[in-house]
Amino acid sequence: MPSEDQQYVADRLDDDHFPAYTMGRAAELIGGTPGFLRALGEAGFIVPTRSEGGHRRYSRHQLRLAARARELVDQGTPIDAACRIIGLEDRLEEALRDNEELRRPEREPGSVPGGQ
């Protein structure tokens, strides 16, 4: 029977922000190196969680950002510029979602869509 700690971790695996990946595994998953992940941390772009032993742990969300950064760096973009680009892309995506939400017609509480 799993312990409470094991059950807690199992329940969190669907959480995009749960720091489930070690540095080595994270580097492997993004096709990069631990040094690249450290450089993203030094740039303040991705700040990994630290385990009780002081080891870096990364979430799936952080891995997606790191993979996008690696893609830009592989295309010749300096790492600091890649971090700024990704930050701007995220802000644009959020603004587009907000804009879409604001464009939706408001409904009166209890009204039926399409009804009179």
N, C-alpha and C positions, 0 to 999 in steps of 0.2 A: 504494500500500500504506500503511495507517495506521501512524503512529508509535506507539511504546510508550505515550506520554502519551495519545494519542487512543484507543488500545485500552483503556487503564485507565479513562478517562472513560466509554467505551461500556459497559464491563463493570459500572460502578457505577450506571448509570441506573436499574436495577431496585431499587437500595438506597434505602429510604424516608428514610434519614438523610444521603444524599449531597447536599451543597449545590449544586444545579444551577441555581437560579433567581436572577436578579438582582433587586434591589429593585423596579425598575419592572415587571418581568414578574410578580413575586410579588404586587404590589399589584393588578395587572390581573386575575390569576387569582382572587383572593379578593374582588374587587369593592370594594377599599379604596383607600387612598392610601399613598404612601411615608411620609407623616407618621404615619399610623395604625401602620404597621409600626415606625417609630422609637419611637412611644409604647409599643408592646409590649416593645421592647428596653429602654427606660428603666425600665419596670416590672419588668424582669428575667424576664419571662414567656417571651420568645423571644430567644435570643442567637444572632444570625446568625454564620456563619463569615465571616471576612474574606479576600478574595482578596489576592494579592501586592500589588496596587495599592491595597488598603485598602477595596475596595468590598464591601458586604454581599452575602452569598449565603445563600439559604434552601433547605431541604429540603422534600420533599413532606410529611413529618410536621409540620414547622413550619407549612406552609401550611394543613394541616387544623386545627391549633390556632388559627391566626390567623383562619381563616374562621369557626370557632365563636365566637371572641371578637368578631368583627365582628357576627355574628348577635345576640349578647347585647347589645352596645353599641347596635345599631340598635333594639333593643327597649327602650332606656332604661336599661340597667344601666351604672353607672360602670365604667370600664376596669379599675380595681383589683379591684372586686368580680367582674367577668367573669373575670379571671385566677384568682381564688380559686375560683370556681365550677368552672371547667374543671379545675383541679388536683384538686378534690374528686371530680369526675366520673371522672377518670382513676384516682384511688385506689380508688374504688368498683368500677370495672370490673375492676381488677387483683384486688381482694379477692374479687369474685364468681368470677373465673377460678380463683383459688387454692382457694376453697371447693369449686367443682365438681371440681377435681382431687383434693382430699382426700376427697370423697364417693365417688369411683370405687373399687370393690372392688379390693384388691390381688391380684395373681395371683402364684402361685409361679413361680419361673423354670422354664421348660420345660413348664408346664402348658398344657393345651388349653382355651380358653374353652368353657364349657358341658360339659366332659368330667368324668369321675369318676376 
